[in-house]
Amino acid sequence: MSIRFDGKVAIVTGAGGGLGRSHALELARRGAKVVVNDLGGSRDGKGGSSDAAKAVVDEIKALGGEAIANGSSVTDDAGVEHMVKETIDAFGRIDILINNAGILRDKSFTKMEFGDFELVVDVHLFGTVKPTKAVWPIMREQKYGRIVVTSSSSGLYGNFGQTNYGAAKLGVVGFINTLKLEGQKDNIHCNALAPVAYTRMTADLMPPEAEQMLTPESVTPGVIYLVSEDAPTGQILCAGAGVFAAARIEESAGLYLGRDGLSAEKVAAHWAKITDFSNATPYFQGGEQTGKFFTLASGKPVD
């Protein structure tokens, strides 16, 4: 099976370097027309330049592909609107959106200023929501769309000094958990990537030897599959160093303690059973959990 994107148009945010650049180049190699979006700011979100995006466009054109550069901020409503208009004017459609743009403002929660928390959430969460909102009606009308959001192990599992980043990165998973449902009837598939890569964002967080192993190019094949015609929907793909794994949110089987005589002490006494994940179940939508609770609550409570 050969995955191709001939006739497809992709927007990749934060594509001036690192993971975004790798995604954009591979999409172009496989026939996609690519919009290389990058504000060109520093790792902490300061400044801006279109040079990085233009350099990637030049690389794509050197490969014989089609691409345009866009320097809009993903947090700016007018900028996002301009990016989408520019894409439609140039290529006539939008099939793929890879939300990759991001910044870091790492500090322990004790030392973190609220402004740093707010900015990181704004870029990662709202900087994903705004481009997605802008392309959504186009994809619905086309009856086709593939959207990837970029999560992180910091959001899935936590990482010291990244309360702001972790909150945003789990937020985008919650975002696609509902989008996957709303997009089903219109053939819009939505997935999350949790990458492990040595990039400008992570260079001082990893040992130098990690650069040879954790290349952006070792992550991109997973993204290419997630935006292909045969892509799944609602998945969290973890990728790095050529290793691929799926993550999911599970829930233990649960225990009905009754409604009469219920107390915190009874919860504590049954805690081991409540948190027993040996028969854990992943759900595709929240209503499945509600159904389980009704079923358990209709039975006989444990003593």
C-alpha positions in Angstrom: 0.0 0.0 0.0 1.4 3.3 -1.1 0.2 6.4 0.7 -0.1 9.4 -1.6 -1.7 12.9 -1.3 -1.9 13.9 -5.0 -4.6 16.5 -5.3 -4.7 17.1 -1.5 -3.9 20.3 0.2 -2.3 20.5 3.7 -1.7 23.2 6.2 1.1 22.5 8.7 1.5 25.0 11.5 4.8 25.7 13.1 6.5 24.2 10.0 9.6 26.4 9.8 11.7 23.8 11.6 11.7 20.6 13.6 8.7 18.3 13.5 6.6 20.7 11.4 9.2 21.0 8.7 9.6 17.2 8.6 5.9 16.7 8.2 5.6 19.4 5.5 8.5 17.9 3.5 7.1 14.4 3.6 3.6 15.5 2.6 5.1 17.3 -0.4 7.2 14.3 -1.4 4.0 12.3 -1.4 2.2 14.8 -3.7 0.4 17.2 -1.3 0.3 20.9 -1.9 1.6 22.4 1.4 1.0 25.6 3.3 4.1 26.1 5.5 2.9 28.2 8.5 5.4 29.6 10.9 5.4 32.8 12.9 9.2 32.6 13.1 9.4 33.5 16.8 11.8 32.2 19.4 11.1 29.1 21.5 9.4 31.1 24.1 7.1 32.9 21.6 9.0 36.2 21.2 9.7 37.9 17.9 8.7 36.8 14.5 10.2 36.3 11.0 9.0 34.6 7.8 12.5 33.4 6.9 12.0 29.9 8.3 8.8 29.2 6.5 10.1 30.5 3.2 13.2 28.3 3.6 11.0 25.2 3.9 9.0 26.3 0.9 12.2 26.6 -1.1 13.1 23.0 0.0 9.7 21.8 -1.2 10.0 23.5 -4.5 13.5 22.1 -5.0 11.8 18.7 -4.6 9.4 19.6 -7.4 6.5 20.2 -5.0 4.1 23.1 -4.6 4.0 25.2 -1.4 3.4 28.6 -0.1 4.7 30.3 3.1 2.4 31.9 5.7 3.6 33.8 8.8 0.3 34.1 10.7 0.1 33.5 14.4 -2.2 30.6 15.2 -3.5 32.6 18.2 -4.6 35.6 16.1 -8.1 35.4 14.7 -7.4 37.7 11.7 -4.1 35.9 11.0 -5.8 32.5 11.0 -8.5 33.8 8.7 -5.9 35.1 6.4 -4.0 31.8 6.4 -7.1 29.9 5.4 -8.1 32.4 2.7 -4.6 32.4 1.3 -4.7 28.6 1.1 -8.1 28.6 -0.7 -7.0 31.3 -3.0 -3.8 29.4 -3.9 -5.1 25.8 -4.0 -8.9 25.8 -3.8 -9.4 23.4 -0.9 -8.0 22.2 2.5 -7.8 18.5 3.2 -5.3 18.2 6.0 -4.5 20.3 9.0 -1.6 19.4 11.2 -1.6 21.6 14.4 2.1 21.6 15.4 2.9 25.2 16.4 4.1 25.6 20.0 6.2 27.4 22.5 7.7 26.7 26.0 7.7 28.7 29.2 8.9 26.1 31.7 9.1 26.8 35.4 7.9 25.0 38.5 4.3 26.0 39.4 5.5 27.8 42.5 7.7 30.1 40.4 5.5 30.4 37.3 3.8 33.7 36.6 0.2 33.5 35.4 1.1 35.2 32.2 3.4 32.4 31.2 0.7 29.8 32.0 -1.8 31.8 30.0 0.4 32.3 26.9 1.4 28.6 26.7 -2.2 27.5 26.9 -3.2 30.2 24.4 -0.6 29.0 21.8 -1.0 25.2 22.2 -4.7 24.9 23.0 -6.4 27.9 21.4 -3.7 27.9 18.7 -5.1 24.5 17.8 -8.7 25.3 18.2 -8.6 28.5 16.0 -7.1 26.9 12.9 -9.3 23.8 13.3 -12.4 26.0 13.6 -11.4 27.9 10.5 -11.0 24.8 8.3 -13.9 22.8 9.8 -16.7 24.2 7.6 -14.5 23.7 4.5 -13.9 20.1 5.4 -17.6 19.5 6.2 -18.6 20.9 2.8 -16.0 18.7 1.1 -17.1 15.7 3.1 -13.4 15.0 3.8 -10.8 16.2 6.3 -7.9 14.9 8.3 -6.8 16.8 11.4 -3.9 16.1 13.7 -3.3 17.8 17.1 0.0 17.6 18.8 -0.1 16.4 22.4 2.8 15.3 24.6 3.7 12.9 27.3 3.7 16.0 29.6 0.0 16.2 29.1 -0.7 12.5 29.2 1.5 11.7 32.2 3.0 14.9 33.6 6.5 16.5 33.6 8.1 18.6 36.3 8.0 22.3 35.4 5.4 22.0 32.7 2.0 22.6 34.4 1.1 25.1 31.6 2.3 22.9 28.8 0.8 19.8 30.3 -2.6 21.4 30.8 -2.7 22.5 27.1 -1.4 19.2 25.7 -4.1 17.2 27.5 -6.6 19.9 26.5 -6.0 19.1 22.8 -6.8 15.4 23.4 -10.1 16.4 25.0 -10.7 18.6 22.0 -10.4 15.8 19.5 -12.3 13.4 21.7 -15.4 15.3 20.8 -14.3 16.4 17.3 -14.0 12.7 16.3 -17.7 12.3 17.0 -18.9 15.4 15.4 -16.8 14.8 12.3 -17.8 11.2 11.6 -20.7 11.9 9.3 -18.6 14.2 7.2 -15.6 11.9 6.9 -13.4 14.1 9.1 -10.9 12.1 11.1 -9.2 13.6 14.1 -6.2 12.2 15.9 -3.5 13.2 18.3 0.3 12.8 18.1 2.4 12.6 21.3 6.0 12.9 19.8 9.4 12.4 21.4 11.9 14.3 19.3 15.1 16.3 19.6 14.2 19.8 18.3 14.7 23.4 19.1 11.9 23.1 21.7 13.6 20.2 23.5 17.3 20.7 22.8 18.2 21.7 26.4 16.0 19.1 28.0 17.8 16.1 26.4 21.4 14.9 26.3 23.2 15.7 23.0 23.4 12.1 22.0 19.6 12.0 21.8 19.8 14.2 18.6 21.0 11.2 16.5 18.1 9.0 17.8 15.2 11.2 18.3 15.0 12.8 14.9 11.8 14.5 13.6 12.0 12.2 10.6 11.5 9.2 12.9 8.2 10.6 14.0 6.7 11.9 10.7 5.7 8.5 9.3 3.1 8.1 12.0 1.7 11.5 11.2 1.5 10.7 7.5 -0.6 7.7 8.3 -2.8 9.7 10.6 -3.7 12.1 7.8 -4.1 9.5 5.1 -7.4 8.4 3.6 -7.3 5.2 5.6 -6.5 7.0 8.9 -8.2 6.0 12.1 -10.0 8.5 14.2 -9.8 9.4 17.9 -6.4 7.8 18.4 -3.4 9.0 20.4 -0.2 8.0 18.6 3.0 8.2 20.6 6.1 8.3 18.3 9.9 8.7 18.6 13.2 7.2 17.5 11.2 4.9 15.1 9.1 3.5 17.9 5.3 3.8 17.7 2.8 3.2 20.5 -0.9 4.0 21.1 -2.1 5.6 24.3 -5.6 5.6 25.6 -7.7 6.8 28.6 -9.1 3.8 30.5 -11.6 3.4 33.3 -11.7 0.6 35.9 -14.6 -1.8 35.9 -16.1 0.1 38.9 -17.9 -0.9 42.0 -21.5 -0.1 43.2 -21.4 0.9 46.9 -25.1 1.7 47.1 -26.7 5.0 47.9 -27.9 4.2 51.5 -25.2 4.5 54.1 -22.7 5.7 51.6 -19.6 7.3 53.2 -16.1 8.4 52.5 -15.0 5.5 54.8 -16.8 3.0 52.6 -15.0 4.4 49.5 -11.6 4.1 51.4 -12.4 0.5 52.4 -13.0 -0.5 48.8 -10.3 1.7 47.2 -8.2 -1.2 46.0 -11.2 -2.7 44.1 -12.3 0.7 42.8 -8.8 1.3 41.3 -8.4 -2.2 40.0 -7.6 -1.8 36.3 -7.4 -5.5 35.4 -10.7 -5.3 33.6 -10.3 -1.7 32.4 -12.3 -0.4 29.4 -11.5 2.4 27.0 -14.6 4.3 25.8 -15.1 6.0 22.5 -17.6 8.5 23.9 -18.8 9.7 27.3 -22.2 8.1 27.0 -20.7 4.7 27.3 -19.4 5.5 30.8 -22.8 6.8 31.7 -24.4 3.5 30.6 -22.0 1.6 32.7 -22.9 3.6 35.8 -26.6 3.1 35.2 -26.0 -0.7 34.8 -23.9 -1.0 38.0 -26.2 1.3 40.0 -29.2 -1.0 39.0 -27.6 -4.0 40.6 -26.8 -5.1 44.1 -24.3 -2.9 46.1 -21.3 -4.5 47.7 -21.2 -4.8 51.4 
